[in-house]
Amino acid sequence: MSVFGFNGGDMARVFRLLMMNLKRRYLGSKLGLVWAILNPLLMMSVYLFVFGFVLQSKAPGSERSLDYVVWFLCGFAPWMAVNEGVNTSALSVVTGVQLVKNFAIKSEVLPVSAAMMGLPQMIIGTLLSIALCLISGAGITWHIVFLIVIIPLIFAFLSGLAFFLSSATVFLRDFAQVIPTIMMLLMFFTPIFYTMDQMPYIVQRITFFNPVYQMCQPFRAVIYLHQLPDFLGLAYLAALALLLWWLGLKFFRKLKGYFESAL
């Protein structure tokens, strides 16, 4: 059965390609899977040091440093997946063209599998958040089951965006150089390190429409705050994900006939 242009066989190929890419990235290095754990931990440690200890940031309604660490991690875990997925998917067709030629797979699976490359970082950040909740005494409630809905929505959104980014980068290679800067700006315009009320008023007013905010905030709601996620925000994210997937796949398939000449 085909869902938005992808059938079960296509999704199976996506996951096989994802596993192959993860093995090539992590098992190909001397540290292997250890690096898959160390890399996100080092990133989180740097930001925690700057915002938690140098700038003395606090979690909403709490003065405990440990609470800020948990609050921060709940927002940073999805951000790592978003950042990795966007940056990797932009070059997925350019770097994966030989796979399409040698293994005769559909080129559409390249951006989707690349969009999911941040999954290990998200898993590590989420598990660490849960562990610290248990250590701090805050515990975990049944609200955490909503991650089953939240996580697929995030990767559906990233996959739809990946269709646009990967096909555009084939023809505009400099685009891939601009994306990290855009993502850095987006990170600081999203309340990941600081609370909403610390942001400029005009930014607060438009933050609801920031899709990254709608990915990070549900994590904090269900893990740290023990609350239901904002269903209006999830509905907004789901609508964006469906729209991006549908339009992105059409855009990708319209341009893929010209990929070979551009590559």
C-alpha positions as a Markdown table, in Angstrom:
| # | Residue | x | y | z |
|---|---|---|---|---|
| 1 | Met | 0.0 | 0.0 | 0.0 |
| 2 | Ser | 1.4 | 3.4 | -1.0 |
| 3 | Val | 1.2 | 6.3 | 1.5 |
| 4 | Phe | 2.1 | 9.7 | 0.1 |
| 5 | Gly | 4.2 | 8.1 | -2.7 |
| 6 | Phe | 6.0 | 5.5 | -0.4 |
| 7 | Asn | 5.1 | 1.9 | 0.1 |
| 8 | Gly | 6.2 | -0.7 | 2.6 |
| 9 | Gly | 9.1 | -1.8 | 0.4 |
| 10 | Asp | 10.3 | 1.8 | 0.1 |
| 11 | Met | 10.3 | 2.3 | 3.9 |
| 12 | Ala | 12.1 | -1.0 | 4.4 |
| 13 | Arg | 14.8 | 0.3 | 2.0 |
| 14 | Val | 15.0 | 3.5 | 4.0 |
| 15 | Phe | 15.7 | 1.7 | 7.2 |
| 16 | Arg | 18.3 | -0.6 | 5.6 |
| 17 | Leu | 20.1 | 2.5 | 4.1 |
| 18 | Leu | 19.9 | 4.2 | 7.5 |
| 19 | Met | 21.5 | 1.3 | 9.3 |
| 20 | Met | 24.2 | 1.1 | 6.6 |
| 21 | Asn | 24.9 | 4.8 | 6.9 |
| 22 | Leu | 25.1 | 4.6 | 10.7 |
| 23 | Lys | 27.5 | 1.7 | 10.6 |
| 24 | Arg | 29.6 | 3.5 | 8.0 |
| 25 | Arg | 29.8 | 6.6 | 10.1 |
| 26 | Tyr | 30.4 | 5.1 | 13.6 |
| 27 | Leu | 31.8 | 1.6 | 13.0 |
| 28 | Gly | 34.2 | 3.1 | 10.4 |
| 29 | Ser | 36.0 | 5.1 | 13.1 |
| 30 | Lys | 38.4 | 3.7 | 15.7 |
| 31 | Leu | 36.1 | 4.6 | 18.6 |
| 32 | Gly | 33.2 | 3.0 | 16.8 |
| 33 | Leu | 29.9 | 3.1 | 18.6 |
| 34 | Val | 31.5 | 4.8 | 21.6 |
| 35 | Trp | 31.8 | 7.9 | 19.4 |
| 36 | Ala | 28.0 | 7.8 | 18.8 |
| 37 | Ile | 27.6 | 8.3 | 22.5 |
| 38 | Leu | 30.5 | 10.6 | 23.2 |
| 39 | Asn | 29.7 | 13.1 | 20.4 |
| 40 | Pro | 26.2 | 14.1 | 21.6 |
| 41 | Leu | 27.4 | 14.1 | 25.2 |
| 42 | Leu | 30.3 | 16.4 | 24.4 |
| 43 | Met | 27.9 | 18.8 | 22.6 |
| 44 | Met | 25.5 | 18.8 | 25.5 |
| 45 | Ser | 28.3 | 19.4 | 28.0 |
| 46 | Val | 29.5 | 22.5 | 26.2 |
| 47 | Tyr | 26.1 | 24.1 | 26.1 |
| 48 | Leu | 25.4 | 23.1 | 29.6 |
| 49 | Phe | 28.6 | 24.7 | 30.8 |
| 50 | Val | 27.9 | 28.0 | 29.0 |
| 51 | Phe | 24.3 | 28.4 | 29.9 |
| 52 | Gly | 24.0 | 26.4 | 33.1 |
| 53 | Phe | 27.2 | 27.4 | 34.9 |
| 54 | Val | 28.6 | 30.5 | 33.2 |
| 55 | Leu | 25.3 | 32.3 | 32.6 |
| 56 | Gln | 23.5 | 30.6 | 35.6 |
| 57 | Ser | 20.3 | 29.8 | 33.7 |
| 58 | Lys | 17.5 | 28.3 | 35.6 |
| 59 | Ala | 14.6 | 26.0 | 34.7 |
| 60 | Pro | 11.1 | 27.6 | 35.0 |
| 61 | Gly | 10.0 | 27.6 | 38.6 |
| 62 | Ser | 13.1 | 26.0 | 39.9 |
| 63 | Glu | 16.5 | 27.1 | 41.4 |
| 64 | Arg | 18.2 | 23.7 | 41.3 |
| 65 | Ser | 21.0 | 23.2 | 38.8 |
| 66 | Leu | 19.9 | 19.6 | 38.2 |
| 67 | Asp | 16.4 | 20.7 | 37.2 |
| 68 | Tyr | 18.0 | 23.1 | 34.6 |
| 69 | Val | 20.1 | 20.2 | 33.2 |
| 70 | Val | 17.0 | 18.0 | 32.7 |
| 71 | Trp | 14.9 | 20.9 | 31.3 |
| 72 | Phe | 17.8 | 21.7 | 28.9 |
| 73 | Leu | 18.3 | 18.1 | 27.8 |
| 74 | Cys | 14.6 | 17.6 | 27.0 |
| 75 | Gly | 14.8 | 20.5 | 24.5 |
| 76 | Phe | 18.3 | 19.8 | 23.2 |
| 77 | Ala | 17.6 | 16.1 | 22.4 |
| 78 | Pro | 15.2 | 16.8 | 19.6 |
| 79 | Trp | 17.3 | 19.7 | 18.5 |
| 80 | Met | 20.3 | 17.5 | 17.9 |
| 81 | Ala | 18.1 | 15.2 | 15.7 |
| 82 | Val | 16.8 | 18.2 | 13.7 |
| 83 | Asn | 20.2 | 19.7 | 13.2 |
| 84 | Glu | 21.8 | 16.4 | 12.1 |
| 85 | Gly | 18.9 | 15.5 | 9.9 |
| 86 | Val | 18.8 | 18.9 | 8.1 |
| 87 | Asn | 22.5 | 19.1 | 7.5 |
| 88 | Thr | 22.9 | 15.4 | 6.4 |
| 89 | Ser | 19.9 | 15.4 | 4.1 |
| 90 | Ala | 21.0 | 18.5 | 2.2 |
| 91 | Leu | 23.9 | 16.5 | 0.7 |
| 92 | Ser | 22.2 | 13.1 | 0.6 |
| 93 | Val | 21.7 | 13.0 | -3.1 |
| 94 | Val | 25.1 | 14.5 | -4.0 |
| 95 | Thr | 26.9 | 12.0 | -1.8 |
| 96 | Gly | 24.6 | 9.0 | -2.5 |
| 97 | Val | 24.4 | 9.1 | -6.2 |
| 98 | Gln | 26.7 | 6.0 | -6.6 |
| 99 | Leu | 24.3 | 4.0 | -4.3 |
| 100 | Val | 21.4 | 4.7 | -6.7 |
| 101 | Lys | 23.5 | 3.7 | -9.7 |
| 102 | Asn | 25.1 | 0.6 | -8.2 |
| 103 | Phe | 22.2 | -0.8 | -6.2 |
| 104 | Ala | 19.3 | 0.4 | -8.4 |
| 105 | Ile | 17.4 | 1.9 | -5.4 |
| 106 | Lys | 14.9 | 4.7 | -5.7 |
| 107 | Ser | 16.6 | 8.0 | -5.2 |
| 108 | Glu | 13.7 | 9.1 | -3.0 |
| 109 | Val | 15.0 | 6.9 | -0.1 |
| 110 | Leu | 18.3 | 8.9 | 0.1 |
| 111 | Pro | 16.9 | 12.1 | 1.7 |
| 112 | Val | 14.5 | 10.2 | 4.0 |
| 113 | Ser | 17.2 | 8.0 | 5.4 |
| 114 | Ala | 19.5 | 11.0 | 5.8 |
| 115 | Ala | 16.8 | 12.9 | 7.7 |
| 116 | Met | 16.8 | 10.1 | 10.3 |
| 117 | Met | 20.5 | 10.2 | 10.9 |
| 118 | Gly | 20.0 | 12.2 | 14.1 |
| 119 | Leu | 18.0 | 9.4 | 15.7 |
| 120 | Pro | 20.9 | 8.0 | 17.8 |
| 121 | Gln | 21.6 | 11.5 | 19.2 |
| 122 | Met | 17.9 | 11.9 | 20.1 |
| 123 | Ile | 17.8 | 8.5 | 21.8 |
| 124 | Ile | 20.9 | 9.2 | 23.9 |
| 125 | Gly | 19.6 | 12.7 | 24.9 |
| 126 | Thr | 16.2 | 11.3 | 25.7 |
| 127 | Leu | 17.5 | 8.4 | 27.8 |
| 128 | Leu | 19.8 | 10.7 | 29.7 |
| 129 | Ser | 16.9 | 13.1 | 30.4 |
| 130 | Ile | 14.8 | 10.2 | 31.7 |
| 131 | Ala | 17.7 | 8.9 | 33.9 |
| 132 | Leu | 18.3 | 12.3 | 35.4 |
| 133 | Cys | 14.6 | 12.7 | 36.1 |
| 134 | Leu | 14.7 | 9.5 | 38.1 |
| 135 | Ile | 18.0 | 10.5 | 39.9 |
| 136 | Ser | 16.6 | 13.9 | 40.8 |
| 137 | Gly | 13.5 | 12.4 | 42.3 |
| 138 | Ala | 11.1 | 14.0 | 39.8 |
| 139 | Gly | 10.4 | 10.6 | 38.3 |
| 140 | Ile | 8.6 | 9.7 | 35.1 |
| 141 | Thr | 4.8 | 9.7 | 34.5 |
| 142 | Trp | 2.5 | 8.0 | 32.0 |
| 143 | His | 2.7 | 11.2 | 29.8 |
| 144 | Ile | 6.0 | 9.9 | 28.4 |
| 145 | Val | 4.0 | 7.5 | 26.1 |
| 146 | Phe | 3.3 | 10.5 | 23.9 |
| 147 | Leu | 6.8 | 10.2 | 22.6 |
| 148 | Ile | 5.5 | 7.4 | 20.4 |
| 149 | Val | 3.6 | 10.1 | 18.5 |
| 150 | Ile | 6.0 | 13.0 | 18.9 |
| 151 | Ile | 9.1 | 11.3 | 17.5 |
| 152 | Pro | 7.5 | 10.0 | 14.3 |
| 153 | Leu | 6.1 | 13.5 | 13.7 |
| 154 | Ile | 9.5 | 15.1 | 14.0 |
| 155 | Phe | 11.1 | 12.7 | 11.5 |
| 156 | Ala | 8.1 | 13.0 | 9.1 |
| 157 | Phe | 8.7 | 16.8 | 9.1 |
| 158 | Leu | 12.4 | 16.4 | 8.5 |
| 159 | Ser | 11.8 | 13.9 | 5.7 |
| 160 | Gly | 9.5 | 16.2 | 3.9 |
| 161 | Leu | 12.0 | 19.1 | 4.3 |
| 162 | Ala | 14.8 | 16.8 | 3.1 |
| 163 | Phe | 13.1 | 16.3 | -0.3 |
| 164 | Phe | 13.4 | 20.1 | -0.9 |
| 165 | Leu | 16.9 | 20.5 | 0.5 |
| 166 | Ser | 18.5 | 17.5 | -1.2 |
| 167 | Ser | 17.2 | 18.2 | -4.6 |
| 168 | Ala | 18.0 | 21.9 | -4.4 |
| 169 | Thr | 21.6 | 21.2 | -3.3 |
| 170 | Val | 22.2 | 19.2 | -6.5 |
| 171 | Phe | 22.0 | 22.3 | -8.5 |
| 172 | Leu | 23.1 | 24.9 | -5.9 |
| 173 | Arg | 26.0 | 23.3 | -4.0 |
| 174 | Asp | 26.7 | 26.4 | -2.0 |
| 175 | Phe | 23.3 | 25.9 | -0.4 |
| 176 | Ala | 24.8 | 23.2 | 1.8 |
| 177 | Gln | 27.3 | 25.7 | 3.1 |
| 178 | Val | 24.6 | 28.2 | 4.1 |
| 179 | Ile | 22.4 | 25.7 | 6.0 |
| 180 | Pro | 24.6 | 25.3 | 9.1 |
| 181 | Thr | 24.5 | 29.1 | 9.6 |
| 182 | Ile | 20.7 | 29.1 | 9.2 |
| 183 | Met | 20.4 | 26.3 | 11.7 |
| 184 | Met | 22.6 | 28.1 | 14.2 |
| 185 | Leu | 20.4 | 31.2 | 14.0 |
| 186 | Leu | 17.3 | 29.1 | 14.3 |
| 187 | Met | 18.7 | 27.4 | 17.4 |
| 188 | Phe | 19.2 | 30.8 | 19.2 |
| 189 | Phe | 15.7 | 32.0 | 18.1 |
| 190 | Thr | 14.2 | 28.9 | 19.7 |
| 191 | Pro | 13.8 | 28.7 | 23.5 |
| 192 | Ile | 16.1 | 25.7 | 23.9 |
| 193 | Phe | 18.7 | 27.2 | 26.3 |
| 194 | Tyr | 16.4 | 29.9 | 27.9 |
| 195 | Thr | 12.8 | 30.3 | 28.7 |
| 196 | Met | 10.2 | 31.9 | 26.5 |
| 197 | Asp | 9.9 | 35.0 | 28.7 |
| 198 | Gln | 13.6 | 35.7 | 28.3 |
| 199 | Met | 13.2 | 36.2 | 24.6 |
| 200 | Pro | 12.3 | 39.5 | 22.9 |
| 201 | Tyr | 8.5 | 40.2 | 22.9 |
| 202 | Ile | 8.2 | 40.0 | 19.1 |
| 203 | Val | 9.9 | 36.6 | 19.0 |
| 204 | Gln | 7.6 | 35.3 | 21.7 |
| 205 | Arg | 4.6 | 36.2 | 19.6 |
| 206 | Ile | 5.7 | 34.2 | 16.6 |
| 207 | Thr | 7.4 | 31.3 | 18.4 |
| 208 | Phe | 4.3 | 29.1 | 18.1 |
| 209 | Phe | 4.8 | 29.0 | 14.4 |
| 210 | Asn | 8.5 | 27.9 | 14.8 |
| 211 | Pro | 8.4 | 24.1 | 14.0 |
| 212 | Val | 11.5 | 23.5 | 16.0 |
| 213 | Tyr | 9.7 | 24.9 | 19.1 |
| 214 | Gln | 6.8 | 22.5 | 18.4 |
| 215 | Met | 9.3 | 19.6 | 18.4 |
| 216 | Cys | 11.2 | 20.6 | 21.6 |
| 217 | Gln | 8.3 | 21.7 | 23.8 |
| 218 | Pro | 6.4 | 18.4 | 23.7 |
| 219 | Phe | 9.5 | 16.7 | 25.0 |
| 220 | Arg | 9.7 | 19.0 | 27.9 |
| 221 | Ala | 6.0 | 18.6 | 28.6 |
| 222 | Val | 5.9 | 14.9 | 28.8 |
| 223 | Ile | 9.3 | 14.2 | 30.4 |
| 224 | Tyr | 10.1 | 17.2 | 32.6 |
| 225 | Leu | 6.8 | 18.8 | 33.3 |
| 226 | His | 4.7 | 15.6 | 33.5 |
| 227 | Gln | 2.0 | 17.2 | 31.4 |
| 228 | Leu | 0.1 | 16.5 | 28.2 |
| 229 | Pro | 1.7 | 18.0 | 25.1 |
| 230 | Asp | 0.1 | 21.0 | 23.5 |
| 231 | Phe | -2.3 | 19.2 | 21.0 |
| 232 | Leu | -2.8 | 22.4 | 19.0 |
| 233 | Gly | 1.0 | 22.6 | 18.5 |
| 234 | Leu | 1.2 | 18.9 | 17.6 |
| 235 | Ala | -1.6 | 19.3 | 15.1 |
| 236 | Tyr | 0.2 | 22.3 | 13.6 |
| 237 | Leu | 3.4 | 20.2 | 13.3 |
| 238 | Ala | 1.5 | 17.3 | 11.8 |
| 239 | Ala | -0.1 | 19.5 | 9.2 |
| 240 | Leu | 3.3 | 21.0 | 8.3 |
| 241 | Ala | 4.9 | 17.5 | 8.1 |
| 242 | Leu | 2.1 | 16.3 | 5.7 |
| 243 | Leu | 2.3 | 19.4 | 3.5 |
| 244 | Leu | 6.1 | 19.3 | 3.3 |
| 245 | Trp | 6.1 | 15.6 | 2.5 |
| 246 | Trp | 3.5 | 15.9 | -0.3 |
| 247 | Leu | 5.0 | 19.1 | -1.8 |
| 248 | Gly | 8.6 | 18.0 | -1.2 |
| 249 | Leu | 8.2 | 14.6 | -2.9 |
| 250 | Lys | 6.5 | 16.2 | -5.9 |
| 251 | Phe | 9.4 | 18.8 | -6.1 |
| 252 | Phe | 12.0 | 16.0 | -5.8 |
| 253 | Arg | 10.4 | 13.9 | -8.5 |
| 254 | Lys | 10.1 | 16.8 | -10.8 |
| 255 | Leu | 13.8 | 17.5 | -10.6 |
| 256 | Lys | 15.3 | 14.1 | -10.2 |
| 257 | Gly | 15.3 | 13.5 | -14.0 |
| 258 | Tyr | 18.0 | 16.3 | -14.2 |
| 259 | Phe | 20.1 | 15.0 | -11.4 |
| 260 | Glu | 22.4 | 12.9 | -13.5 |
| 261 | Ser | 23.4 | 15.8 | -15.8 |
| 262 | Ala | 24.0 | 18.1 | -12.7 |
| 263 | Leu | 26.1 | 15.5 | -10.9 |
